[in-house]
Each structure stands twice: as C-alpha cells, then as structure tokens.
Amino acid sequence: MSQFQKEIVQAVLIADNNVWNFKPLSDEGSTALLPLVNVSMLDYALIALNRSGVEEVFVYASLYLQDIRDHIKQGIATYASWSFKMTVHVIGGEGCRCFGDAMRDLDAKALIRGNFILLGADTVTNADLRPVLEQHKRMAKFDKGAAATLVFKESTSSTGRTGNELLIAVDKQSTRLHYHQRLRMNHKETRYQIPLDVFLSNSCVTLHHNLLDPQIAIGSPSMLSLFSDNFDFQTRDDFVRGLLINEELLDSRIYVSLLPSAQYAHKVNNWLSYQLVSRDIISRWAYPLVPDMGVYKLQQQYVFYKDNIYKSHDANVSKVALQENVVVQAGSHVDTGTVISSSVVGANCRIGKNCQLNNVFLMANVTIHDNCQLRHCVIGPDTVINENCVITAGCVLGPKCVLPANTNLANTLVTHSPNTQRTEENEVVELEAIGPKAYIVSDVTTGDPDDSDADEELIPSATTLCIPKMSEIQSQSNDVSDYSYSSDDDDEDESRVATPLPDDTNIFLSEVIDSLTRGFREKSNPDFLILEINSSRYAYNMSLKEVNFNVVKAVFGMESIIEPANNNVMMAINAAFKQLGPVVSNYIKSEDAMFDCLKALEDICEENELVREKISQVVHYLYDKDFVSEDAIHAWYEQLDTVEHATLRQSLAKLVDWLNQSSEEDDDDDDDEGGDDD
C-alpha cells in the first residue's frame, strides 16, 4: 500500500457466539439475529462500528449463514442506519468450529489489510472506538510486537456475575497486559494466585478487579497470523493466555485500553446478561442506542413516556397497563386488567385479560390468553400460551410452542419439536412432552460446550453446569463485593461502585435552561437562542420530540417562574413568553409538537406547585397565544389517566367544558349563516 493511500478502517464481526447459552432459540436461528429490545444484536454491533467510523466490515458466520446474508440485504434495502457509510460482507466456512478457526480462515483469505476492530455480534456499546484504534496504531509504531489492544469497561453494577468479569494486572505506564483471569459465574474465589514475576519484573503494576470484558479488541495484522501458527488457540482467552505465557517466544505483546465511564459496553453472552442489557437500554444508559431514537430504522417507532415507557403509535395498549421500563412494538394489543412492568413486547403480540407480566421478553407474534402470570422468562416468536398458565424463574420457550392451559413452569426450557436430544455420550434421549407442541429440553452439561478456555484448576471437569437464566436482580451492595475491597477503613470510599453520570437528556435540558435564562435576562435575539438550542440538540443526539418536550420544560424551569415575585406565577409566565415566545414557536408548530408541549406540563406540575395550582390558567394562556390548539388540548386531556392524573383532570375540566361550548356555539353560528343564505 502506498504511503499516500488512505488506510481503510476495517472491522471483523464474529456472529456465532454463545450458542449453548441461548438454547432453545439458538436451535432455530442465529444468536446474532436474536432480538434485544426489538432490534437484533447484529444491528447493535453494526451501528457501533458505523459510529466508530468503520468503512468495511466482515461478518463471519458458520451457522445460519444464509439467514445473516438475508438480514444484511434487507437492512441495506430498507436503509438501515448502519448501511449508508459502511460496506458489509458476510463470509463463513462450514468447517469453522470456534473463534480460533474463524481467525485462521480470515488469515487464509487475506481480507484484512491493516489494523482492524474485532467485535462480537453480541456486543452492545455506544463507545467511539476511534481513539482506541489511534492509540493502538501509536503503540504499534513504538512496539512492533504489539499484537492487540483489549478494550475493557469498568463495572458500575453490583448485581452479580454474568461471566464477563475479569481480574487483570497492567503496567501502569505502558498499559501492557501482564496477567489475565476470567472470573467464573459459579465459582466464588476466596483468593487470587498471581505469579510473583508479574511484580518482580515490573516496577509499577496496577491490578483491576472490577472490569467487564465486552469482547472488543483492536488487532494488528500479526494477530491473525498468530492464530494460524498456534492451532491450540481456540478462543480469545486462549490467545491472551498463550501470549502472556510465551511472550518472549512469540515476540508479541498485548495492551489494554479502558473505556471512559460515560460510555457503555456489555456483552450479551447468556439470558442473565440479556436481561441486564435490556434493562440498561430501556433505562437509557446506552444512549443513543435507545428505542425512541430509531436505532435500526431512520424513523421514530416509539413514543417515549415517563417511567421509561416506550409505546408504538400502532400499539393498542392502555397506559394504565404499563407500569415502568416497558417497550411495546407496533401491532400489539393488550386487553383490560393486564399489568406489564420491566418487559419488552414484540410486534403483533396479543395479550389477554387479567395477565401479569414482569421481566418478560416477548418476541414477534406471541399470543397470551387470559389470566396468565409470567415472570423472568423469554417467549419465542409465534408461541401461544393458553389460559391460566404460570411461567416463572428463568423459563425460555422456543419458537412456535403451544403451551396447554393451566400449565405451571419454572426454570425450564421448552421447544415445539419432538425431535430427540443427544447427550455428550451421543446417547439418544426422548424429550418429555407437556403438550402436542411443547417439549422440555435439558440444559444440564458437565461443561459449557462453547467454552474451551475453562481453567481446570478453577473448575473441575466433572462439574455439572446449567445455562445461566433470568432471575430477580438482587443488588449486592450490602454484601462483600466481588469487585471491591479495602485494605483499611480509609480506603473504603475508593472501593465503592462509581455513580453513573447524568444522561444526555438531563444535560441537554440544563443547557437549554441556561441559554433561555441568559437570553431572557439579556433580552437576546431569539434567532441566536434557537441556534444555541440546535447546537445542543445535535451535540446530544436529541430527537425532535425530545427537543419540543425539553424546550417547554426549560422555559418553566427558569428561576423567574420557579420562584416568581410575590408568587404571581402567571405574571412571570407572561413575561417569559413575551420575550421567549418566538423560540417556543419555532419548535411548537405541528399538532404532535403541541401535544409534546402539553405533555411537558405534566412533569412541570409535579415539580412546581405554583404552576400546578394555576394549570387551567396556564393552558388557557397557551391557547390564547396560539401555542397550543383546541384539538391538542382535547387529545391531551383524553389520554390523562383517570386515576394517576385525577387532580390534573379535575383542574382542567372547566376549561375543557368551555372549549366544548365555544365549539358548539361556533357550529351554531355557521348553521345560522347557512340558513340565511338559503
């Protein structure tokens, strides 16, 4: 390659991961296409690479290769958000049995022309990997033996282990890796044995015992050749362990980069981490990878309500049924009496009357009949659950299952096919039937079939293991944490879990409040304030709906309205809108925007008692000044919950009646004029 030719940023995406851990759904399709908050995990990984400036991606798969190719073609045809500036190739080989085989095949195909980003299709991250790539390039110039830079994320959770936790020892100055140990889910270490040479041979070593491994790495071209030269490298952990043991022999070294605390990264390697990452996405820790930002399609598919509720316009659901942390996709219908919390509902689902769903993940076209209780479970696509069923404690139902009425299940995997299952000794086992299209699948093994890097000293080969399943997420803050310790009481504060930073929405709101407060005080040109708000909008990737909502909140969040002179809040509001009205009018134009404006008043009423007491006058003022229309007020009033917003509805009742009477009088006047013409 010419020194003047621009180096193309390439990436490798490994699609076949954790097949055993996602049974029985992995028996029917690729784990890379498994929906996570109604978007496939492969799309999250492609979006992450696109955000990091990657120009060419090689998706490597050996299972369900044609399904992945069809998904990529469909994404390009429907203008998926990752498809505009990035070329995606799907490659694979039938003989590929593990991660190491995939790397050796890539080396044989000679597709990688320089440093590259290595990512798993089960990785969800909003991190910009360009700084890490540049860091690796600088290190490779200094150290010709730099084979890879591993990217880790400091853990801010105390909910237990998911299999992604690590203990590492790193040179504090050069960030070179000297020791690497994966912490096991089913094995609580009482002590760690770190070779003495790690400390004797290095003057300054830092131990990190609170890290997550999101399976992100920057590889040098030599990384692929190292896999080709060492056929015992089956997994990424094999590669790391082999280089640490044979550094001098292989003349290769590994370096480490830690993501900033504000960036999110997590590997979805089992149903437990699937539950945790879903919760993080819904709670907006992975922003902008959130449902209402059009993660996959460049259009808004959900309306975002408070308490982290995301509901499609085309979903027929009463707001009373959704408690908190819920996503409902288009075409779904929920009958009366049903309560849903901390759950994801896929497209075209039907949920009957008087059902209870908590931490439930429904994929497309699921039907749940009346009086069912579901907790901590996954229901595959096209599954039917009949009346009075109770499904709890980490159950997973595969696609097209039909569960008979009055069935109780806990900690069970179910498939629709009566096909026999084979044990590790290749013995045929008949599946236990619980219905014509429901058969129990065993998940017990004497080792993880997908995990060849088990340390025999840590876990005996005869240990019986099961697939990690969903459960009630228990905080371990009161227990002795696996990720923190202190040598004395003075160090206690340093070992505590880091507090997550405020999300971008709150930062955006505070910046808009500052801009409007300064503009109101200095009587600034409204056009300049609009430019400032738009700059903040693009800086924090705010959707137009979020901008509408937060601009109104910002006006009412100014100190002059929060603490008005003589408590005369209406005078303060009039003064604010007299100066800032053109700014608000720039955003509140359409009926949808007017609805966003009135929705913002719900939050404002909860925060400002003076506004709450005068809410009818406030809405009337906005109506008189043409900020909101009569239709928008009626639409907003109709969707206010009769229980949750009873006081607000009562305060607005007279205003709504007055608007109705005015409309009737206008209609009568029109009729009279029509009669005179006759």
Steps between C-alpha positions, in 0.01 A plus 500: 500500500630842408590723791274767349201265463236537770474196725145362505366438850402132510318290758427132560170399657472146637137384477498150653531557873358330811283257305456271801402781736207614283327165461235422382479814280852438367376164363266689265716791383819701540569656840619809309141556382349458845288812571614718790236763584349423157826559309730213402833482681681503165351843424622642833854383415483642146374834633788510750752445219331760280515755782873425533575592139543145367480483120514124433364218718542124464223313680630147559246224556493122467143437624190630321723680252220560248273650769769755586556581132126554454490725808786714369334528157172600661678763712660654193173492306306670783772759566610377840690766692831311465471448122591846366874540559604139558551200272398170661621158375366173640754218487532162667612143483330169576805361676517787750438361850628783720630856516857383424389323180328820385819702555710242313254502210514881485879483487484247215258721303737802540212746528646712780751758378601676822391564856137404556223510759391159631151478645243238589150523356376470858674822612290808574694826528461871433877554522697682233787259429701740283715627790579140599595416141732802483652403836572152366660640184731722706595205721565280194746758368682496832474122556510290182384199705170661606252232392181643647342758729219359712219737594342469846232688688494577870202334667243731660262220598480280807237258372720190492712329237404444138820326381650823364694605812880511507804543721802643316845638582622784277817707478384840622717698260488299175156331556662168407307196623688267737226284652147403395241290684131464421281478809256212493128532557473181704823530692559766766873549550620551855848595377687561176834346407700747292853397393769677703691581181225745405610723790873422502548571128301824490550810707139622496207259461133584535244232592150546358242277669183682393505466121254369243617346174266615218705296246638804318859503374726679254709251309824534309548299178729271703205398721353286221832336421548413869174301486620327181832406664339375822214256442446462874358856505130414501357807673602858563597404855727228357668766288552731799627220724733366231661837436546574871668163557715509183567873459870455431453199274228659290644852530147638537333713764150608597395844620188623679266796456222592745187669368397831661239468774237684291515238221304176513618153396374155593506153348170309479633149560206331680139560604607673822711760317218524241271612781756747640587660164131529409444685826796731429375583149148574626645712784701697238850412629595403143376830347459564207433124463151541645165398345365850423811607307430273201795270575452285191264690273538872435154575632343534841324175588411574862361781712709544816302555819621552854600197710689371192190392311539467122180434306443487126227717350360182346478306827164468674593521867348689791762712674372366833622155397862619467670566832868572426789394275275360225540491121199415279551463125252570221196280448483367856177495700454476877156437652359661814617399844849402386805653670846507336828615658870474409414312180536512122207419271582422136298572189143374457471338843160432660470504880167407657315627805627502860856391420810599697834538322820593684846477342352319200640515147246423229619465143279554193150354462468356851148430630430489874146413606314620811614473863863409439794593723847533346818602683867497395451306178554516123226405256608424143316617187163353396449334838154455654444488877151390595289605799607493866869418438774595748852530354779614732864474608693525177287293260575526128241393242627448148321605181154359410437334836139449612467477878186325627267681742574487876870420445749595774866525400814615683865490393413307184594511131223408256511426127217428254665206327487138626843431353723304734793653683846348517720499809874561502546122475283512184220310669150574371263652757124530450369849585229524765175627345279753675282557195472413128739786420690537828794282605746553787866532399778416746768765546722304738855434389836415655655809342406781266527366143580849376767562760831330430705735715389362837775495754515148639646628825198724554220271382532121505407337172219300663317807633134501393398829341172646375422788268501828701140616514307814586410565860413777742790744479635531853735783587803381693582839647456370853719197444872468448538599136692293248621823345621705795708468811686730735818446692383733775206721588658806339479334157132412530375788284741412220362146467136597464320457172523806280185709464382513137516840335180692415351395167511725195134603532561660841815672374312630196218632720741680733678664203169620353397643839832687519461634145141617552573650843790700358298599192205612715725703728701661217202526259699311234390457142275186490677382182828477693331295774354263239852448360631418849219250563552332162873471570425327829245279327754368249770468765282267709310329216159619618195402295259776397244368747754528784589854393133608499445348842814640660477853355163541672638348820795738480279809476306393809825392666642854505547648844263789422213250470610257771525785754288787355470839668211501749423143389323644194588219266267613217675838479836322489379264225364793296833685529697188400286421194494865395879482461548130415176436309673501158739230625215276616302566179798385294460150646130477591345511152320174423222325693753238619729775628209664682424165661869479609465848649198396707669174603785709639247677721431168674861489625497871577189463718675234706804723552341847544210538745421853378454380142297203622256730681459717187519227236162587349605864458838394361342280232245774422786750460685269260173455305436876480855560376461226234773278642255209527177427313160391626545155340837454674346588838215253445741223391723562801208512744354174365824308553546619860449200726188531716683363804858621465401849378167537681593838654633634169184391315283665764694828465462495121135389488350852493740612227415195286126560551546863395685393186219255418237770546696742283522238225125435519423875480727534199320209333162660574617832351615317187160329471317834540709660228426206274124540564509873415666419170211272412 
